Amino acid sequence: MADVLNNEAYTVKAKLPVGIGQIVLVLQGGGALGAYQVGVYQALHEAGIEPDWVIGTSIGAINASIIAGNRPAERMSRLKVFWQSVEHGPFQQALGAMRPWGTMASRWLTMTSGIGSFFKPNPLAFMGTHIPLGADAAGYYSTAPLQTTLHELVDFELINQNRTRLTVGAANVRTSEMRYFDSRDMPLDARHVMASGALPPAFPAVRIDGDLYWDGGILSNTPVEAVFDDYPRRNSLVFAVHIWKPDGLEPETIWQVLNRQKDIQYSSRAATHIARQKQLHRLRHVVSELVTRMPEQLRQDPEVQDLAGYGCLTRMHVVRLLAPTLDGEDHTKDIDFSPAGIHARWAAGYEDTQRLIAMAPWEGEFDAIEGFILHETKAGTEVVSG
């Protein structure tokens, strides 16, 4: 990772729209795939784009907490410490280099041994699926190591000062409802981040205020809806980082089926959210425009003013960054904590975002009636706006 971290030669300073309001960074869940998110943040950081609000689920919540829980000058070094701590050790690296079965053996070792700074096996869970473990420990692994790591790398007092807003998503085990824990509304601690990443049956649920929570990715792995549903609405530049592939080829083998199924499951409902929000924002702008065309006397009517409240002139530029597929990826890619895999994804996120910043698709003229402008990367090089 050193060559990526120290690559200042290609730094591009960003051009941001006038009256942008706020900058939001939205991070999906996806285990080892989250290294791409760090590359994205590094490029933003170097360009002087620091988020006002970071939203994450699972690994995205961990990365988000490290960003929000440190001052800008310390964020990259803390992210580097975390990702180096989850890398495979020398033995596992050597095992992974053996072909053709080395990669599978290396990932099997991750599943049987855990990752020292992240999770460790829960021996009782492997004795049988009917062994009573207790609601707070019913998982194949313990995430106690992650709690220690978060306390070392994240300043939760700083998060709760709300200088950089942090939101993490988790699924309520009892009600099946999504819950967004938000530093604007409540004090956050390590439990909230761990709850967001408590993916069953691997990790046990985390209890908060009497309720148990699992990984938010079960319900919505792309927590961009938290931005869309926020109130009061603000002009925003939203960087939505997608680490699962929404589009793909038809699978022809069971191995390919497993990979494609996982991509579909965790790429979530982002396209649906975006289509809905484009329509809603356009309608809000239409309402506001119609009100301006009314006679002044009619605009003063209380009923008209009440209806006018449904209008809104805020604008969202949503930049959708899609991580590329690496050669040889399969359904175990989310536990590919090999240095080579982490480095490749980190570098891809960095390079994709640098190109994006240089293009600055949010600069330019857009239809005044449109309150939602989508800028989508294609294969890391092309940006389509609309």
C-alpha positions as CSV (number, residue, x, y, z in Angstrom):
1,M,0.0,0.0,0.0
2,A,3.0,2.3,0.4
3,D,3.1,3.3,-3.2
4,V,-0.5,4.3,-3.2
5,L,-0.3,6.1,0.1
6,N,2.7,8.1,-0.9
7,N,1.6,8.9,-4.4
8,E,1.4,12.7,-4.3
9,A,2.5,13.3,-7.9
10,Y,-1.0,12.8,-9.3
11,T,-2.9,14.8,-6.7
12,V,-5.8,16.8,-8.2
13,K,-7.5,19.6,-6.4
14,A,-11.3,19.4,-6.7
15,K,-13.7,21.9,-8.2
16,L,-16.9,21.9,-6.3
17,P,-20.2,23.4,-7.3
18,V,-21.2,26.8,-5.8
19,G,-23.6,26.4,-2.9
20,I,-22.9,22.7,-2.5
21,G,-24.3,22.6,1.0
22,Q,-22.7,19.4,2.3
23,I,-20.4,16.6,1.1
24,V,-21.6,13.1,1.9
25,L,-19.6,9.8,1.7
26,V,-21.7,6.6,1.6
27,L,-20.0,3.2,2.1
28,Q,-21.4,-0.3,1.5
29,G,-20.6,-3.4,3.4
30,G,-18.4,-6.1,1.9
31,G,-15.6,-7.3,4.1
32,A,-12.2,-7.2,2.3
33,L,-13.8,-5.3,-0.6
34,G,-13.9,-2.3,1.6
35,A,-10.2,-1.6,0.7
36,Y,-11.6,0.1,-2.4
37,Q,-13.4,2.6,-0.1
38,V,-10.1,3.6,1.5
39,G,-8.6,4.4,-1.9
40,V,-11.7,6.5,-2.7
41,Y,-11.3,8.4,0.5
42,Q,-7.6,8.9,0.0
43,A,-8.2,10.6,-3.4
44,L,-10.9,12.8,-1.9
45,H,-8.6,13.7,1.0
46,E,-5.7,14.6,-1.2
47,A,-8.0,16.8,-3.3
48,G,-9.2,18.7,-0.2
49,I,-12.7,17.1,-0.2
50,E,-13.5,16.2,3.4
51,P,-16.9,14.8,4.1
52,D,-19.3,16.6,6.3
53,W,-21.3,13.3,6.8
54,V,-20.1,9.7,6.5
55,I,-22.6,6.9,6.3
56,G,-21.7,3.2,6.4
57,T,-22.8,-0.4,6.8
58,S,-20.6,-3.3,8.0
59,I,-17.0,-2.8,6.7
60,G,-18.3,0.6,5.5
61,A,-19.3,1.5,9.0
62,I,-15.8,0.6,10.3
63,N,-14.1,2.7,7.6
64,A,-16.7,5.5,8.3
65,S,-16.0,5.4,12.0
66,I,-12.3,5.7,11.5
67,I,-12.8,8.7,9.2
68,A,-15.3,10.5,11.4
69,G,-13.5,9.5,14.6
70,N,-10.2,11.2,13.7
71,R,-9.1,14.6,12.6
72,P,-8.4,14.9,8.9
73,A,-4.6,14.9,9.3
74,E,-4.8,11.5,11.1
75,R,-7.4,9.7,9.1
76,M,-5.2,8.1,6.4
77,S,-2.7,6.8,8.9
78,R,-5.4,5.3,11.1
79,L,-7.1,3.6,8.0
80,K,-3.7,2.3,7.0
81,V,-3.2,0.8,10.5
82,F,-6.5,-1.0,10.4
83,W,-6.1,-2.5,7.0
84,Q,-2.5,-3.6,7.7
85,S,-3.9,-5.3,10.9
86,V,-6.3,-7.4,8.9
87,E,-3.8,-8.5,6.2
88,H,-2.8,-12.1,6.0
89,G,0.4,-13.0,7.8
90,P,3.5,-14.4,6.0
91,F,2.4,-18.1,6.3
92,Q,-1.0,-17.4,4.9
93,Q,0.6,-15.3,2.1
94,A,2.9,-18.1,1.2
95,L,-0.1,-20.5,1.3
96,G,-2.1,-18.3,-1.0
97,A,0.7,-18.2,-3.6
98,M,0.6,-21.9,-4.1
99,R,-1.4,-22.9,-7.1
100,P,-4.0,-24.1,-7.9
101,W,-5.4,-24.7,-4.4
102,G,-3.5,-22.1,-2.4
103,T,-6.1,-19.3,-2.6
104,M,-8.9,-21.6,-1.3
105,A,-6.6,-23.0,1.4
106,S,-5.7,-19.4,2.5
107,R,-9.3,-18.4,2.8
108,W,-10.2,-21.6,4.6
109,L,-7.5,-20.6,7.1
110,T,-9.2,-17.2,7.6
111,M,-12.5,-19.0,8.3
112,T,-11.0,-21.4,10.8
113,S,-8.5,-19.1,12.5
114,G,-10.1,-15.7,12.2
115,I,-8.2,-12.4,12.0
116,G,-6.5,-11.3,15.1
117,S,-7.6,-7.7,15.1
118,F,-11.1,-8.4,13.8
119,F,-12.7,-11.7,14.9
120,K,-11.8,-15.1,16.5
121,P,-13.5,-18.5,16.4
122,N,-16.1,-19.2,19.0
123,P,-15.3,-22.9,19.8
124,L,-18.7,-23.7,21.3
125,A,-20.5,-22.7,18.1
126,F,-18.6,-25.4,16.1
127,M,-19.9,-28.1,18.4
128,G,-23.3,-28.1,16.8
129,T,-26.0,-25.8,15.6
130,H,-28.3,-26.6,18.5
131,I,-25.7,-25.7,21.3
132,P,-27.2,-22.9,23.4
133,L,-24.9,-20.0,23.1
134,G,-27.0,-17.2,24.4
135,A,-28.5,-14.4,22.2
136,D,-25.5,-12.2,22.6
137,A,-23.0,-14.9,21.6
138,A,-24.8,-16.9,18.9
139,G,-22.3,-16.7,16.2
140,Y,-19.4,-18.8,14.8
141,Y,-16.9,-16.0,15.8
142,S,-16.4,-13.5,18.6
143,T,-15.9,-9.9,17.5
144,A,-14.3,-8.9,20.8
145,P,-11.0,-8.2,18.9
146,L,-12.8,-5.6,16.7
147,Q,-14.1,-3.8,19.8
148,T,-10.5,-3.5,21.0
149,T,-9.3,-2.3,17.6
150,L,-12.1,0.3,17.4
151,H,-11.2,1.7,20.8
152,E,-7.6,2.0,19.6
153,L,-8.3,3.7,16.3
154,V,-11.5,5.7,16.8
155,D,-12.1,8.7,19.0
156,F,-15.8,8.4,19.9
157,E,-15.7,11.6,21.9
158,L,-14.7,13.4,18.7
159,I,-17.5,11.6,16.8
160,N,-20.0,12.7,19.4
161,Q,-18.9,16.3,19.0
162,N,-20.5,15.9,15.6
163,R,-17.9,17.8,13.6
164,T,-18.1,15.1,11.0
165,R,-21.5,13.4,11.2
166,L,-21.5,9.6,11.4
167,T,-24.4,7.3,10.6
168,V,-24.3,3.5,10.7
169,G,-27.0,1.1,9.7
170,A,-28.1,-2.0,11.5
171,A,-31.0,-4.5,11.3
172,N,-33.2,-5.0,14.4
173,V,-33.3,-8.7,15.0
174,R,-36.7,-8.6,16.7
175,T,-38.6,-6.3,14.3
176,S,-36.7,-6.8,11.0
177,E,-36.6,-3.0,10.7
178,M,-33.6,-0.9,9.6
179,R,-32.2,1.4,12.2
180,Y,-29.7,4.2,11.4
181,F,-27.7,5.2,14.5
182,D,-26.8,8.9,13.9
183,S,-24.3,11.0,15.8
184,R,-26.5,14.0,15.1
185,D,-29.2,12.5,17.2
186,M,-27.5,10.3,19.9
187,P,-24.1,9.5,21.3
188,L,-22.4,6.6,19.4
189,D,-19.8,4.1,20.7
190,A,-18.1,1.0,19.4
191,R,-21.3,-1.1,19.9
192,H,-23.1,0.8,17.1
193,V,-20.3,0.2,14.6
194,M,-20.0,-3.5,15.7
195,A,-23.8,-3.9,15.3
196,S,-23.6,-2.6,11.8
197,G,-21.1,-5.3,11.0
198,A,-22.7,-8.2,12.9
199,L,-23.4,-10.5,9.9
200,P,-25.1,-13.7,10.9
201,P,-24.4,-16.5,11.4
202,A,-20.7,-15.6,11.5
203,F,-21.0,-12.8,14.0
204,P,-23.3,-12.5,17.0
205,A,-25.9,-9.8,17.3
206,V,-25.0,-6.7,19.4
207,R,-27.4,-5.5,22.1
208,I,-28.1,-1.8,22.2
209,D,-30.8,-0.3,24.5
210,G,-32.3,-3.7,25.1
211,D,-32.6,-4.7,21.4
212,L,-30.3,-7.0,19.4
213,Y,-29.0,-5.8,16.0
214,W,-27.4,-7.6,13.1
215,D,-25.5,-6.3,10.1
216,G,-27.5,-3.6,8.2
217,G,-26.6,-5.2,4.9
218,I,-29.3,-7.8,5.6
219,L,-31.9,-5.1,4.8
220,S,-30.0,-2.4,2.9
221,N,-26.3,-2.7,2.1
222,T,-26.2,0.6,0.3
223,P,-27.3,3.1,3.0
224,V,-27.7,6.0,0.6
225,E,-31.4,6.1,1.6
226,A,-30.3,7.8,4.8
227,V,-29.3,10.8,2.8
228,F,-32.4,10.8,0.7
229,D,-34.7,10.6,3.7
230,D,-32.8,13.1,5.8
231,Y,-34.6,16.2,7.0
232,P,-34.2,19.1,6.6
233,R,-33.0,18.5,3.1
234,R,-29.8,20.2,2.0
235,N,-27.9,20.7,-1.2
236,S,-25.5,17.8,-1.3
237,L,-22.6,16.2,-3.3
238,V,-22.9,12.5,-2.4
239,F,-20.1,10.0,-3.2
240,A,-21.8,6.6,-3.1
241,V,-19.2,3.9,-3.2
242,H,-20.3,0.5,-4.5
243,I,-18.1,-2.5,-3.9
244,W,-20.5,-5.2,-5.2
245,K,-21.1,-5.5,-8.9
246,P,-24.8,-4.7,-9.7
247,D,-24.5,-5.9,-13.4
248,G,-23.0,-9.2,-14.5
249,L,-23.0,-12.1,-16.9
250,E,-25.3,-15.1,-16.8
251,P,-23.6,-17.7,-14.6
252,E,-22.9,-21.1,-16.2
253,T,-21.5,-23.0,-13.2
254,I,-22.4,-23.4,-9.6
255,W,-19.2,-21.5,-8.7
256,Q,-20.3,-18.6,-10.9
257,V,-23.8,-18.8,-9.4
258,L,-22.5,-18.4,-5.9
259,N,-20.5,-15.3,-7.0
260,R,-23.4,-13.7,-8.9
261,Q,-25.9,-14.4,-6.2
262,K,-23.7,-12.6,-3.6
263,D,-23.2,-9.6,-5.9
264,I,-27.0,-9.3,-6.5
265,Q,-27.8,-9.7,-2.8
266,Y,-25.3,-7.1,-1.5
267,S,-25.4,-4.6,-4.4
268,S,-28.8,-3.9,-2.7
269,R,-31.6,-1.7,-4.0
270,A,-29.5,1.3,-5.0
271,A,-30.9,1.6,-8.5
272,T,-34.4,1.6,-7.2
273,H,-33.6,4.2,-4.6
274,I,-32.0,6.4,-7.2
275,A,-34.9,6.1,-9.7
276,R,-37.4,7.0,-6.9
277,Q,-35.4,9.9,-5.7
278,K,-35.0,11.4,-9.2
279,Q,-38.7,11.4,-9.5
280,L,-39.4,12.8,-6.0
281,H,-36.8,15.6,-6.4
282,R,-38.2,16.5,-9.8
283,L,-41.8,16.7,-8.3
284,R,-40.5,18.9,-5.5
285,H,-39.0,21.3,-7.9
286,V,-42.1,21.3,-10.1
287,V,-44.2,22.2,-7.0
288,S,-41.9,25.0,-6.1
289,E,-41.9,26.3,-9.7
290,L,-45.7,26.2,-9.9
291,V,-46.0,28.3,-6.7
292,T,-43.7,31.0,-8.1
293,R,-46.1,31.3,-11.1
294,M,-49.1,32.0,-8.9
295,P,-50.4,35.5,-8.2
296,E,-49.0,37.0,-4.9
297,Q,-52.4,37.1,-3.3
298,L,-53.0,33.4,-4.0
299,R,-49.5,32.5,-2.6
300,Q,-50.5,34.1,0.7
301,D,-53.4,31.7,1.1
302,P,-52.7,29.4,4.1
303,E,-53.9,26.3,2.2
304,V,-51.6,27.2,-0.8
305,Q,-48.7,27.8,1.6
306,D,-49.4,24.4,3.2
307,L,-49.3,22.7,-0.3
308,A,-46.2,24.7,-1.2
309,G,-44.4,23.0,1.7
310,Y,-44.2,19.9,-0.4
311,G,-41.9,21.7,-2.8
312,C,-38.2,22.0,-2.4
313,L,-35.4,23.5,-4.4
314,T,-32.5,21.6,-3.0
315,R,-30.2,19.8,-5.4
316,M,-28.3,16.5,-5.0
317,H,-25.4,15.5,-7.1
318,V,-25.0,11.8,-6.5
319,V,-21.7,10.3,-7.7
320,R,-21.9,6.5,-8.0
321,L,-18.4,4.9,-7.9
322,L,-18.5,1.3,-9.0
323,A,-15.5,-0.9,-8.0
324,P,-14.0,-3.0,-10.8
325,T,-13.9,-6.8,-10.8
326,L,-10.4,-8.2,-10.2
327,D,-9.1,-11.1,-12.1
328,G,-10.0,-14.4,-10.5
329,E,-12.6,-13.1,-8.2
330,D,-15.2,-15.5,-6.8
331,H,-17.8,-15.7,-4.0
332,T,-15.0,-15.7,-1.4
333,K,-13.7,-12.3,-2.5
334,D,-15.1,-10.6,0.7
335,I,-12.6,-12.6,2.8
336,D,-9.7,-12.0,0.5
337,F,-7.5,-10.1,3.0
338,S,-4.3,-10.9,1.1
339,P,-2.0,-8.0,0.8
340,A,-2.2,-8.2,-3.0
341,G,-6.0,-8.2,-2.9
342,I,-6.2,-5.2,-0.5
343,H,-3.6,-3.3,-2.4
344,A,-5.3,-3.9,-5.8
345,R,-8.7,-2.7,-4.5
346,W,-7.2,0.3,-2.6
347,A,-5.3,1.3,-5.7
348,A,-8.4,0.9,-7.9
349,G,-10.5,3.2,-5.6
350,Y,-7.7,5.8,-5.5
351,E,-7.2,5.8,-9.3
352,D,-10.9,5.8,-10.2
353,T,-11.6,8.7,-7.8
354,Q,-8.7,10.8,-9.0
355,R,-10.0,10.4,-12.6
356,L,-13.5,11.4,-11.4
357,I,-12.2,14.5,-9.6
358,A,-10.3,15.6,-12.7
359,M,-13.5,15.2,-14.8
360,A,-15.6,17.1,-12.1
361,P,-18.9,16.0,-13.7
362,W,-20.8,18.0,-11.1
363,E,-19.5,21.2,-12.8
364,G,-21.7,22.5,-15.6
365,E,-25.2,23.5,-16.6
366,F,-28.1,21.3,-15.6
367,D,-31.9,21.6,-16.1
368,A,-33.2,23.8,-13.3
369,I,-36.2,21.5,-12.8
370,E,-33.9,18.6,-11.9
371,G,-33.2,18.3,-8.2
372,F,-31.3,15.0,-8.5
373,I,-28.3,14.6,-10.8
374,L,-26.7,11.2,-11.1
375,H,-23.0,10.8,-12.2
376,E,-22.1,7.2,-12.7
377,T,-18.7,5.8,-13.4
378,K,-18.3,3.1,-16.0
379,A,-15.3,0.9,-15.8
380,G,-13.5,3.5,-13.8
381,T,-12.9,5.8,-16.8
382,E,-16.1,7.1,-18.2
383,V,-18.7,9.2,-16.3
384,V,-22.3,9.3,-17.4
385,S,-24.5,12.1,-16.0
386,G,-28.2,12.4,-16.0
